[in-house]
Amino acid sequence: MDYLIDNVQITDLVQIFKLGAFIVLTYLVISVVFAPSNFPKNIPTIPFYVSFLGTYTSMDQKDIYDKYLKEKLEKHGAVKIFFASRWNILVTRPEYLAQVFKDESTFAKSGNHEKIPYAVLSDYTGDNVISSHGEIWRQYRNIITQSIQFPELNPVIKNTEKFVHFLKYAIGDDKHFKTLAVGDFLQRLALANIGNSMLGINFNTLDIEEDSELHKRLKSVKAQIFKPLFMNFPILDILPIPSRIEARKEVANFRKYLSNKIKEEQEKSETKNSAAFKLYLSLKRGEITEKQFTDNIVIILVAGHENPQLFFTSLIYIMAKYPKIQKKLRKKFKNYSFDRLDEISFLNSVLFETLRLFPPLGQIINRKTSRDVLLGSDIHIPKNTYVGYNNFVTGRDSAYWGKDSNEFRPERWGVSNDEIFKNYKISKVYSRLSAFHGGRRACLGERFALYEARVFLKYLLENFTVRLDSSWNDRLTPAGPICPFMLKVKFLKIVD
Ligand code: HEM
């Protein structure tokens, strides 16, 4: 009898478990497929699967934009979109964007450490100057603003010269065009620049004889973090998956390695003005914790090299794709020394046009509403909703950039430097060009990135003729940051 009861109870338990699992699964599916019921009804919903198309099909970000986003976003300026395990509101109309950037207390920054605290990605970058909000953000900014906005620029020239040697070494004695995949070279340059100018350290990424320890470790840690499945579903990092446990360990080791290396260097360094030195000083004074020190060092390394690397990639692509522009710039560079490159009006319009069409950071969703709020005059966004922006979409919006918004036309910025800078400023103020964000939370590294880009182009074009390799498939990255995907370029050394 007892045996029978036990059996009945076990069967019941199994049934209850099955029912529970079914309910949980149904809930999960519903919450992925349908936007929450309290989200605004008067803006469209992008089907949830659109967010995964880049990972699981051959579409790139432009294909996805053309097919699923352009029309809805140009018409409504905001949509409901599924991204990183949750539903969000994506805002692209400049007027709405200006509201989001301006009202910092309502659209409060809430980075990965809050949004997906369980993710390996969040272990990597922590709570830093880009992701934090309020008092903590102000504290970080007080420490590093000056050093990031006005860093030591001389190393950029030396590094770019070394970069050219590195490329020439890779090309060898070839007197014909030689094809190279440019990603690794550009990453080395961007790392060397951020190391010397902001982190007070020489990463030696441009040494020909020996591969830099940092570069090797960074590549390995990035390969662990940017796995498409876990980028799409960071929630999976909660599970005890052996490869993810390993990834977490590797991230911890990398952070420790970087932090120790930076600290050692600050002890010896004669440069007392770098962002790393300022952070080190604050750490020694007990104003910030070890974790806060490392979080900010990591983000300076990450934002400070990845974005310029993407920008360099898009610039070299533009040069290779448009030989006339390449030729015109090469000619202009002859008359300008490094300290006067910003006087070349055509160069400035090429940089701004590249940022418009290829903003390194495409989509960013890291703000959470602190109260119910009205976006524009009639879009009700409930409290605790994640809100983000998409620079790729805003930069191509035909209502602001015209019917030819998808075309690369540097002339649209104007002819004289005055006109070009005025148009650039207006575009930023009115959030029509948001590649560097805007307002109080605007990118601190903009000036540095533009400087690096000018020096990069001068060295590149004075030393090489570049062309696109016909075997390379002309497409953008399928997801995440924006730049031509796995770009291959043909280089021909210019011999004086
Ligand atoms: C072409 C290169 C770059 C682009 C396109 C770019 C873009 C951006 C964008 C879009 C943001 C806002 C992110 C958000 O909404 O959360 C940002 C913030 C920031 N960027 Fe950059 N960035 C670039 C280079 C750099 C460099 C070289 C540094 C140097 C360390 C840097 C440091 C920062 C910092 C510190 C912030 C946070 C500002 C704040 O919230 O107070 N960026 N950047």
Boltz pocket constraint, residues with backbone or C-beta under 6 A from the ligand:
constraints:
  - pocket:
      binder: B
      contacts: [[A, 129], [A, 130], [A, 131], [A, 141], [A, 148], [A, 198], [A, 299], [A, 300], [A, 301], [A, 303], [A, 304], [A, 305], [A, 307], [A, 308], [A, 311], [A, 359], [A, 360], [A, 361], [A, 364], [A, 366], [A, 434], [A, 435], [A, 436], [A, 437], [A, 440], [A, 441], [A, 442], [A, 443], [A, 444], [A, 445], [A, 446], [A, 448], [A, 449]]
      max_distance: 6.0
